[in-house]
Structures are given as C-alpha cells and as structure tokens.
Amino acid sequence: MRAGTYLLNPRRSRLDRGALTHESLCAQPRWGVGSPGMKRARSLATLWPAAEKVRWRAAMERPGPSASPLSAKTASFQDAVRTLNTLQTNAGYLEQVKRQRGDPQTQLEAMKLYLARSGLQVEDLDQLNIIHVTGTKGKGSTCAFTERVLRSYGLKTGFFSSPHLVQVRERIRINGQPISPELFTKHFWHLYHRLEETKDGSSCVSMPAYFRFLTLMAFHIFLQEKVDLAVVEVGIGGAYDCTNIIRKPVVCGVSSLGIDHTSLLGDTVEEIAWQKGGIFKHGVPAFTVLQPDGPLAVLRDRAQQISCPLYLCPPLEALEEGGPPLTLGLDGEHQRFNAALALQLARCWLQQKGHQGLGELKVSRPSVLRQMPLAPVFQPTPHMRHGLRDTEWLGRTQVLRRGPLTWYLDGAHTTSSVQACVRWFRQALHRGQRPSRGPEVRILLFNSTGDRDSAALLKLLQPCQFDYAVFCPNLTEVSSAGNADQQNFMVTLDQVLLRCLAHQQYWSHLAEAQASPDLWSPPSPEPGEPTSSLLASHPPCTHSTSSLVFSCISHALQWISQGRDPVLQPPSPPQGLLAHPVAGSGASVLREAAAIHVLVTGSLHLVGGVLKLLEPALSQ
C-alpha cells in the first residue's frame, strides 16, 4: 500500500527570519507519495490558511525579552528561556560556520574568556571534583548511573547533561532533580547581565552561544550550591567541546564510540576517537569500555602522549561473579556496558577522595588486555547496587503502559544505538503478555535530524515488522509559541518538511525492496516473538507498512492513540485528520486492536516531545 501523507503547508519556501520550527504550522490532508501533488509540495509553494498565517506572523514578530530587558525580579522562567533561545545559532549561519570553521583551539580559548567575564577562572572549577564523560552512545546513561551511585553514598551531586527532553532546566540537576524554575531564572539573569556588563566594545559578539551559556551557568550553580561533585557530560566530541575547559577532573570516562556528528568530528571512528580522547588530562585516571581495535588504539595513544593512565573496563559479568546479579534501573543489554563504566568511575572517584568501603578487590594483580591495563575487578558495595537499581534516565529504553497502548521510548540516533534499540524492543515484545484475543498492531514513530543517515537507521528498524510507520518533525504542537522550552532555531522550516518526506520515501523504497524475494529474505522474528496482526494477512515476503506524515507530534499521537490512552487527552483533532484513506482505515484498525505497541525513536528531541504530551507532570 502506498503511503498517505499529512503535509505541512508553509506559505513560502524562504523565511526572512532564517529559522522556524516551532511556530504556527497547519496539517492538511494532501497527497500520497509519487503523486503530482507531492511534487508540488516539494516546491513548498502552496498557500497557508489565513488564520494560521496570522498566528505565525504574530508569534514571529512578538518582541522578545532582549528587546526590552527585564529585571531578575520581574522576569519569569519562560522569559529567561525565551531569551536563552535567542542564543541558538541560526541555521544558515551554522552552515556557514561549518564551511568556514576556524581553529577549534581558538574556540576553546574563547570559552575561557567567557568564563572569566562571568566572574570565574578555570582554577575555580577544580573545586567541583568533576567526573568528565564523553562517548558517542551511552554517555548520558553512564553519567546517570554514576551520579545515582555516588548519591547513594550521601554525597551532594551536580549533573550537567544535554539535550533536555521537556524543560531546559533538566540539563542542570542537583541531587538528581532538575533545578527549580526559580533557581534557573535567578542564575540565568545574573549570568546574562554579568556578560552584558563585561562585553568588549570592539567585539561584535557579547554573548556565548546556547550550549556555552548553559555550561557556564551550570558551573556557577554547582559552585554556589556547594556540591560534593559534578558529573559533566560532554556536548559534542571532547577535545574542543566547551566543557573541556575543565583542567583537573578527578576521573574521565569514554563510553561506546561510533559514527555521529561527522561534519564536526570526522568521517571515521578513529577520527572521532581522537576527538573524544581530547578530554584526557595528565595524571588523571580514565576508563573506557571495550571498543573496536582502531579507535581503542587511538584512545590508548592519546592517553600515552600526555601520561594519562587509561584503563579498560571489565564486563559487568566479572563484577557479578561470586555475588548476586546486579539489577539495573535502565533496561536493555547495552546498558550493562554503561553500568560497568559507571561503577569504575564511581569507585575511582571515591578512592581518589579517600572514601572507605570501596568493595573487595577480586583480582590482586592488574591484567593487561590489548596493550591496555584492565580496570580492577571488585565486589560492588550495597550502595553501588542500590544506585544502579534506582537509576532513572527518561527517554532511554523507557516503557509506558497505558491501557491497550504500550509506548517504547528510546532516543537512539546512531546506527549502533538503533541496533541496540531494535534488540531491546523485540525482546520487550517477546517478554510481554499477549492479549487473549484480538489483534496486535505495531507502529513506528520516527524522526531523524542533523547529518545522520536516516535511510540506514530506517533499514535497521525493518526487522520489527511494523504495521504503520509514522513520521513527523520534532514539533510538539502545531503552534508552540507559548512554550519556549520546545523552540529550536537550529533548523529551517524547509529542512524539517523535506526531511519527513524523505523519511517516508526511504521507508517506501525499503518496503518495496523487501517485498522482492530476489533482493530480500524475510526478517526472522525473535524466538517465540509474536507477529503483528496485519502481518498475518500477508505472506511474510510481501508484508508492507503503510506510512503517514503528520505536521506535529500531537497530531501523530492523536491518530495513534484514537482516544484510548487514558492520560493523553488532547483537544479535538484538527478537521480532516482522517481524510486520507490510509489514516481513515488505520484509525478503524487501531480502535479495534487489543494491543498497540508504539516504538518512538530516531531523535531524543522527538522522544522529548512525546514525553511532554504523555507525561504532563514533566512540564510542571
């Protein structure tokens, strides 16, 4: 069956303001893939309804706080976030920077100048007893495990991570909790005004960019709150990431490496490993999980060049020998690698700070593997066990069960992380309880951004045998002008429109290729894995997935849930939501299904938008 489309209809293809992703958009049923209408859509020249156009212009032309500065006493949290959003890099300018990128070391020096202008010196950061973590996948989960383990020892923890899922204050946490809106607002305006007051008249740039500003803000908050330690997750890369102004961390970690952010970090895993190894410091212990030989050798060489003691983490099984198995708060086999790294980071930090009761060593003499010393094998303490068990990290292998709907949320966005996501999803389906009667339906909700290979990611998702593939941009609502946390000026409206249409085209081409027995063999289910209801009506080699594109996450969830999620109670669906035959017939199937399994993946921002709607308490 050919895909049906709910198409975004902007008024024009070029926007004077340069970037728009979260302002007024409309969803009008339009065309299927390959039709003349779709070709017209690609020109992005169709007319916008007048009411939507007025709302969009009003949102775009509304003056921001920067136009009339507010005092810290009168400014609200949303005012602060809106002003922060003005520091996002315009999409067109970002492309120019990529083409004409200067010396990255100069950018790192600029971060030190911003730090000095904010009233701190790099030496002040030594007080934070930092654990610095980088990697391609799993670095956020590793940080979450590490922070929770150390908090279980009664330590006051700071945790800086990115991106946020629902609210920007999630990026800065004290004792595992996002800082309050009041604390965020207070520190935001203090830092903002301080940087305004200290700007150099000869410089045209008075403010650091979005991520740099938040990094500075996190350092200030952690120091003022007098945390015992700060777990700091690298933004992108390592060597030239703005967090790398940290000169004396207590310990460093490198999670699993893979291909991501190639336009900034390089096209090979070895080039990316060189960037990640840039966080190593002279004499500071560092740990990494097992990597492929090439990138592992790069990490080893980077460490040796600056006399950084680098250790390879033994698998979690080695730490479980002789004791009960470890229970992890995060699901998925791949989380065992992250937990193994986290235990080494936490134990090393405790050891460096003179804490007792670190767990009995199981190996008296250090082992060497692949010309790299093996980290100690020890018996995890009760505090460590409790920390791993109680770790929470939203949007990563997360499951929400709501009546007949089960939502599987995982922000996987690289080939290796999507592979892990597929294994987790299929295993979860296998473990789940099948309905006694009635059909089951599987749905993919997907988006991908940046320079990632969407076609490769979608191909990896095919073995899940979805009945419907749904694509939408990372826009929570048709108009989110009132929700500054969800605004993103890093991409243009043109880009998100074409990206979703491209995803649908990729999926259709993959389905067509799969239907040909000469090119594809049918995907084999996991042992005992149930097949989806719609699959049963087709021969395995000809199973096809219908696909839809919606204008925003809210409309996609309304169609998927059909009012059957007891928590998701959005306003009345837009007129014409079921006008396309695929949407109409699919709605009937979804209303009658005994179980609906929805995998949301491809982008942490997409997962965040879904969580905002499924878990309203996260927005409070």
C-alpha positions in Angstrom: 0.0 0.0 0.0 1.4 3.4 -0.9 1.8 5.9 1.9 -0.6 8.6 2.8 0.6 12.0 3.8 -0.4 14.8 6.2 1.6 17.6 4.8 2.9 20.8 6.3 2.0 23.7 4.1 4.2 26.8 4.6 3.3 30.0 2.7 6.7 30.3 1.1 10.0 28.4 0.8 12.3 31.1 2.3 11.8 32.8 5.6 13.2 36.2 6.3 13.9 35.3 9.9 16.0 32.4 8.7 14.7 29.6 11.0 11.4 28.4 12.2 10.5 25.0 13.6 8.0 25.7 16.4 5.7 28.3 15.2 2.3 28.0 13.6 2.0 25.2 11.1 -1.0 23.5 9.7 -1.9 19.9 8.9 -4.0 19.5 5.8 -4.5 16.1 4.2 -2.9 16.2 0.8 -1.2 13.6 -1.3 0.3 10.1 -1.5 3.9 9.5 -2.4 4.7 9.9 -6.0 1.6 11.9 -6.9 1.7 15.2 -8.7 0.6 16.9 -5.5 3.7 15.6 -3.7 5.9 17.2 -6.4 4.1 20.4 -5.8 4.7 20.0 -2.1 8.4 19.7 -2.7 8.4 23.2 -4.1 6.9 24.3 -0.7 4.9 26.9 -2.5 1.3 26.1 -1.5 -0.8 28.6 0.4 -1.2 28.7 4.1 -4.7 29.2 5.5 -5.2 32.8 6.5 -5.8 32.2 10.2 -2.6 30.1 10.5 -0.6 32.8 8.7 -1.8 35.5 11.1 -0.9 33.4 14.1 2.6 32.6 12.7 3.3 36.2 11.9 2.2 37.3 15.4 4.4 34.7 17.0 7.4 35.6 14.9 7.0 39.4 15.3 6.4 39.3 19.1 9.2 41.2 20.8 11.4 39.1 23.0 12.9 40.0 26.3 16.1 41.1 24.7 14.1 44.0 23.0 13.1 45.3 26.5 15.4 43.8 29.2 13.6 42.7 32.3 14.9 42.7 35.8 15.6 39.4 37.5 12.8 40.2 40.0 10.1 40.6 37.4 11.3 38.2 34.7 9.6 34.8 34.6 11.1 31.4 33.9 9.6 31.5 30.4 11.1 34.9 29.8 14.5 33.6 30.7 14.1 30.6 28.4 12.9 32.8 25.5 16.0 35.0 26.0 18.2 31.9 26.1 16.7 30.8 22.8 18.0 33.9 21.1 21.4 32.5 21.7 20.7 29.5 19.5 22.7 29.5 16.3 20.7 30.5 13.2 20.6 27.5 10.8 22.0 29.4 7.9 24.8 30.8 10.0 25.6 27.3 11.3 26.1 26.0 7.8 28.4 28.9 7.1 30.4 28.1 10.2 30.8 24.5 9.2 32.1 25.6 5.8 34.5 28.2 7.2 35.4 26.7 10.5 38.4 28.4 12.2 40.9 27.0 14.6 38.9 24.9 17.2 41.5 25.7 19.8 40.6 29.4 19.4 37.0 28.5 20.2 38.1 26.8 23.4 40.1 29.8 24.4 37.0 32.0 23.7 35.1 29.8 26.2 37.8 30.6 28.9 37.3 34.3 28.2 33.5 33.9 28.7 34.2 32.1 31.9 36.5 35.0 33.1 33.8 37.5 32.1 31.3 35.6 34.1 33.5 36.1 37.2 35.2 32.7 37.3 38.6 31.3 36.5 39.4 27.8 35.2 41.1 27.1 38.6 37.7 27.7 40.3 36.3 24.6 38.5 38.8 22.4 40.4 36.6 22.8 43.5 33.8 20.8 41.7 35.6 17.4 41.8 34.4 16.7 38.3 33.7 13.4 36.6 34.0 14.2 32.8 32.4 11.8 30.4 32.3 11.6 26.6 31.4 9.0 24.0 29.1 8.5 21.0 26.4 6.5 22.7 25.6 5.8 26.3 27.4 8.7 27.8 24.2 10.2 29.2 23.2 6.8 30.7 26.7 6.3 32.1 26.5 9.7 33.7 23.1 8.9 35.2 24.3 5.6 36.6 27.5 7.3 38.0 25.6 10.2 39.6 23.0 7.9 41.2 25.7 5.6 42.6 27.6 8.4 44.3 24.4 10.0 45.6 23.6 6.7 47.3 26.7 7.4 49.4 25.1 10.5 50.8 27.1 12.9 48.6 25.5 16.1 47.2 25.7 15.8 43.4 25.6 18.1 40.4 24.8 16.7 37.0 25.1 18.6 33.7 23.7 16.8 30.6 22.3 17.5 27.2 19.9 17.7 25.4 16.8 18.3 27.5 13.7 16.4 26.8 10.9 18.6 28.1 12.3 21.5 30.0 15.7 23.1 29.6 16.3 23.1 33.4 16.6 19.3 33.1 20.2 19.9 31.9 21.3 21.1 35.3 20.5 18.9 38.2 21.2 18.9 41.9 20.9 15.5 43.7 19.3 14.1 40.6 16.5 16.7 40.3 16.3 19.4 37.7 16.9 22.8 39.3 13.7 24.7 40.1 12.3 27.3 37.7 13.1 30.0 40.3 16.8 28.9 40.6 17.1 28.7 36.9 15.6 32.2 36.4 17.8 33.7 39.1 21.1 32.3 37.8 20.2 32.9 34.2 19.6 36.7 34.6 22.6 37.0 36.9 24.9 35.5 34.3 23.2 37.2 31.4 23.6 40.7 32.9 27.1 40.0 34.0 28.1 39.1 30.4 26.3 42.2 29.1 28.2 44.4 31.5 31.6 42.9 30.7 31.3 42.8 26.9 34.2 44.2 24.9 33.2 47.2 22.8 35.4 46.1 20.0 33.7 42.7 19.8 30.5 42.1 17.9 29.6 39.0 20.0 28.7 39.8 23.6 27.0 36.5 24.4 28.2 32.9 24.2 26.1 30.5 22.1 23.3 28.5 23.7 25.2 25.4 24.9 28.2 27.5 26.1 25.9 29.7 28.1 24.3 26.7 29.8 27.7 25.2 30.5 28.8 28.5 32.2 25.5 28.6 34.1 25.9 25.0 35.4 29.4 25.8 36.7 28.1 28.8 38.6 25.2 26.9 40.1 27.3 23.9 41.2 29.7 26.2 42.9 27.1 28.2 44.6 25.2 25.1 45.7 28.4 23.7 47.1 28.0 20.2 45.5 30.4 17.5 46.6 31.0 16.5 43.0 29.7 17.3 39.5 29.2 14.8 36.7 29.7 16.6 33.4 28.6 15.1 30.1 30.4 16.4 27.0 28.2 18.1 24.4 29.9 17.1 21.1 33.2 15.4 20.7 35.6 16.2 23.5 38.8 18.0 22.5 37.2 21.2 21.5 33.9 20.9 23.4 33.3 23.9 25.6 33.2 21.6 28.7 36.8 20.8 28.1 38.0 24.0 29.8 37.9 21.7 32.9 41.6 21.3 33.7 41.7 18.9 36.7 38.8 16.5 36.7 39.0 13.7 39.3 38.4 11.0 36.6 37.3 10.8 33.0 35.2 8.2 31.1 34.7 7.3 27.4 31.5 5.3 26.6 31.0 3.3 23.4 32.2 5.0 20.2 30.5 5.2 16.8 29.8 7.4 13.9 27.9 10.7 14.7 28.3 14.4 14.1 30.6 13.7 11.1 30.6 17.2 9.9 32.2 18.3 13.1 34.2 15.3 14.3 35.3 13.4 11.2 34.1 10.6 9.0 35.8 7.6 10.7 35.6 6.1 14.1 39.3 6.7 14.5 38.9 10.4 13.9 36.0 10.6 16.3 38.1 8.6 18.9 40.8 11.3 18.6 38.3 14.0 19.4 36.8 12.0 22.3 40.3 11.3 23.8 40.8 15.1 24.0 39.3 15.1 27.4 42.2 13.1 28.9 44.4 15.0 31.3 47.9 14.4 32.6 47.9 12.1 35.6 44.1 11.9 35.7 42.7 8.3 35.6 40.5 7.5 32.7 38.3 4.5 31.8 36.8 3.2 28.6 34.6 0.3 27.6 35.8 -2.2 25.0 36.0 -0.5 21.6 36.9 -1.8 18.1 40.7 -2.1 17.7 41.2 1.0 15.6 39.5 3.6 17.9 40.8 1.8 21.0 44.4 2.2 19.7 43.7 5.9 19.1 42.5 6.3 22.7 45.5 4.5 24.0 47.9 6.6 22.0 46.1 9.9 23.1 46.4 8.8 26.8 50.1 7.8 26.5 51.1 11.1 24.8 50.0 13.1 27.9 50.7 10.4 30.6 47.1 9.7 31.3 46.5 6.3 33.0 43.8 4.8 30.8 42.1 1.5 31.9 39.8 -0.9 30.0 36.6 -1.8 31.9 36.0 -5.5 32.5 32.5 -6.6 31.6 29.8 -6.4 34.3 29.7 -10.1 34.5 33.2 -10.1 36.0 31.9 -7.9 38.8 28.9 -10.1 39.4 30.9 -13.3 39.9 30.6 -14.6 43.4 27.6 -12.4 44.2 24.0 -11.9 43.2 23.4 -10.4 39.8 23.2 -6.6 39.5 19.8 -5.0 38.8 19.8 -2.0 36.6 17.2 0.7 36.6 17.7 1.1 32.8 16.6 -1.7 30.5 18.5 -3.2 27.6 21.6 -5.3 27.3 23.6 -2.4 26.1 23.1 -0.6 29.4 25.4 -3.2 31.0 28.4 -1.6 29.3 27.3 1.8 30.6 26.8 0.4 34.1 30.3 -1.2 34.1 31.9 2.1 33.1 29.9 3.9 35.8 31.0 1.6 38.5 34.6 2.2 37.7 34.2 5.9 37.5 32.3 6.0 40.9 34.8 3.7 42.6 37.8 5.7 41.3 36.3 9.0 42.4 35.6 7.5 45.9 39.1 6.2 46.1 40.7 9.5 44.9 38.7 11.3 47.6 39.8 8.9 50.4 36.5 7.1 51.0 36.5 3.7 52.7 34.5 0.6 51.9 35.0 0.6 48.1 34.3 -3.1 47.6 36.7 -6.0 47.9 39.1 -6.5 45.0 38.7 -9.8 43.2 41.9 -9.6 41.2 45.1 -8.8 43.1 47.3 -8.2 40.1 46.3 -5.9 37.2 45.6 -7.7 34.0 46.5 -6.3 30.5 44.3 -6.6 27.5 45.1 -5.2 24.1 48.1 -3.4 25.5 45.9 -1.6 28.0 45.7 -2.3 31.7 42.4 -3.8 32.9 40.5 -1.8 35.5 40.1 -3.5 38.9 37.5 -6.3 39.3 35.8 -5.8 42.6 32.7 -6.7 44.6 30.1 -3.9 44.2 29.1 -2.4 47.6 25.4 -2.3 48.7 25.5 1.5 47.9 26.6 0.7 44.4 24.0 -1.9 43.9 21.2 0.4 45.2 22.5 3.2 42.9 22.4 1.1 39.8 19.0 -0.3 40.6 17.5 3.1 41.3 18.9 4.9 38.3 16.3 6.7 36.1 17.0 8.3 32.8 13.9 9.3 30.8 13.7 8.6 27.1 16.2 5.8 27.1 14.7 2.3 26.9 11.7 3.6 28.7 8.3 1.9 28.6 4.9 3.5 29.4 1.9 1.2 29.6 -1.5 2.9 29.1 -4.5 0.6 28.6 -4.2 -1.1 25.3 -1.2 1.1 24.3 2.4 0.5 25.2 4.8 3.2 24.4 8.5 2.3 23.9 10.7 5.4 24.1 14.4 5.4 23.1 16.3 8.3 21.7 18.6 6.2 19.7 20.1 8.2 16.7 23.2 6.3 15.5 23.4 3.0 13.7 24.8 1.1 16.7 22.3 2.6 19.1 19.4 1.9 16.8 20.6 -1.7 16.6 20.6 -1.9 20.4 17.1 -0.3 20.4 15.8 -2.9 18.0 17.1 -5.7 20.2 15.5 -4.2 23.2 12.2 -3.6 21.5 11.9 -7.1 20.1 13.0 -8.6 23.4 10.4 -6.5 25.3 7.7 -7.7 22.9 8.8 -11.3 23.5 8.6 -10.9 27.3 5.3 -9.0 27.2 2.0 -10.6 27.8 -0.1 -11.2 24.7 -3.8 -10.4 24.7 -6.0 -13.4 25.0 -7.9 -12.3 21.9 -8.0 -9.5 19.4 -5.3 -8.2 17.0 -2.0 -6.5 17.9 -0.6 -3.6 16.0 2.9 -2.3 15.8 3.7 1.3 15.0 6.9 3.2 14.4 7.1 6.9 15.2 10.3 8.2 13.8 12.3 11.3 13.0 16.0 12.0 12.5 17.9 15.2 12.3 21.3 16.6 11.5 23.8 14.8 9.3 22.6 11.4 10.3 22.0 8.7 7.7 18.2 8.3 8.1 18.0 5.6 5.4 20.5 3.4 7.2 18.6 3.9 10.5 15.2 3.0 8.9 16.7 -0.1 7.3 17.8 -1.3 10.7 14.2 -0.9 12.1 12.6 -3.1 9.4 13.0 -6.4 11.3 10.5 -5.1 13.8 7.8 -5.6 11.2 5.7 -2.5 11.8 2.2 -2.2 10.5 2.4 1.6 10.3 5.3 4.0 10.1 4.5 7.5 11.2 6.8 10.4 10.5 6.7 14.0 12.0 9.0 16.8 12.8 10.1 17.4 16.4 7.3 19.9 16.9 5.1 19.1 19.9 2.2 21.2 18.8 1.0 23.0 15.6 1.9 26.2 17.4 4.2 26.2 20.4 4.8 29.9 20.6 3.8 29.8 24.3 6.3 27.1 25.2 9.8 28.4 25.0 11.3 25.0 26.1 10.3 23.4 22.8 11.6 26.1 20.5 14.6 25.3 18.2 16.1 27.7 15.7 18.8 25.4 14.6 16.9 24.2 11.5 14.7 25.9 9.0 11.1 25.0 8.2 12.1 23.9 4.8 14.5 21.4 6.2 12.1 19.7 8.6 9.4 19.5 5.9 11.7 17.9 3.4 13.3 15.6 6.0 10.0 14.0 6.9 9.0 13.5 3.3 12.4 11.9 2.6 12.0 9.6 5.5 8.7 8.4 4.1 10.3 7.9 0.7 13.1 5.9 2.2 10.6 3.7 4.1 8.5 3.1 0.9 11.6 2.2 -1.1 12.8 -0.2 1.6 9.3 -1.8 1.8 9.3 -2.3 -2.0 12.8 -3.9 -1.9 11.8 -6.1 0.9 8.8 -7.4 -1.0 11.0 -8.7 -3.7 12.2 -12.3 -2.8 15.2 -11.8 -5.1 16.6 -8.9 -3.1 15.5 -9.6 0.4 14.9 -12.5 2.6 12.0 -12.1 5.1 13.1 -10.9 8.6 13.1 -13.7 11.1 11.3 -13.0 14.4 13.0 -13.5 17.7 12.3 -17.0 19.2 8.7 -17.1 20.3 8.2 -13.5 19.2 4.5 -12.8 18.3 3.8 -11.5 14.8 1.7 -8.4 14.4 -1.9 -8.7 13.4 -1.7 -7.1 10.0 1.3 -9.2 9.1 -0.8 -12.3 9.4 -2.9 -11.3 6.5 0.1 -11.1 4.1 2.7 -13.6 3.1 5.9 -12.8 5.0 7.9 -11.6 2.0 5.2 -9.2 0.9 4.3 -7.6 4.3 4.0 -3.9 3.7 3.9 -1.0 6.1 1.6 1.9 5.5 3.1 5.3 6.3 1.8 8.7 7.2 3.4 12.1 7.8 1.9 14.5 10.3 2.6 18.1 10.9 3.4 17.7 14.6 3.8 15.2 17.4 0.4 16.0 18.9 -1.5 15.1 15.7 0.6 11.9 15.3 -0.2 10.8 18.9 -3.9 11.6 18.4 -4.1 9.4 15.4 -2.1 6.6 17.0 -4.0 6.6 20.3 -7.5 7.1 18.9 -8.5 8.4 22.4 -7.6 5.1 24.1 -4.7 6.4 26.1 -6.2 7.4 29.5 -3.6 10.2 30.1 -3.3 11.6 26.6 -6.3 13.8 26.3 -5.5 16.4 23.7 -8.1 18.9 22.3 -10.4 17.8 19.5 -8.3 16.6 16.5 -8.0 19.0 13.6 -10.6 18.8 10.9 -9.7 16.4 8.2 -7.3 14.3 10.3 -8.8 11.1 8.9 -9.5 12.3 5.4 -6.8 10.3 3.7 -7.7 6.6 3.1 -4.7 5.3 5.0 -5.5 7.4 8.0 -9.1 6.5 8.0 -8.7 2.8 7.6 -5.8 2.7 10.0 -8.0 4.5 12.6 -10.5 1.7 12.4 -7.8 -0.9 12.9 -6.4 1.0 15.9 -9.8 1.4 17.6 -10.3 -2.4 17.4 -6.8 -3.6 18.3 -6.4 -5.5 21.5 -2.8 -4.2 21.9 -0.9 -1.3 20.3 2.9 -1.3 20.5 4.5 2.1 19.6 8.2 2.5 19.2 9.4 6.1 19.3 13.0 6.5 18.2 15.5 8.3 15.9 15.8 11.5 17.9 15.9 12.5 21.6 14.1 15.7 20.7 11.2 13.6 19.2 11.1 11.5 22.4 11.1 14.6 24.5 8.1 16.0 22.6 6.2 12.7 23.0 7.0 12.6 26.8 5.8 16.2 27.1 2.3 15.0 25.9 2.3 11.6 27.6 3.6 12.8 31.0 2.2 16.2 31.6 3.7 16.3 35.1 7.2 16.8 33.5 6.1 20.2 32.3 5.1 21.4 35.8 
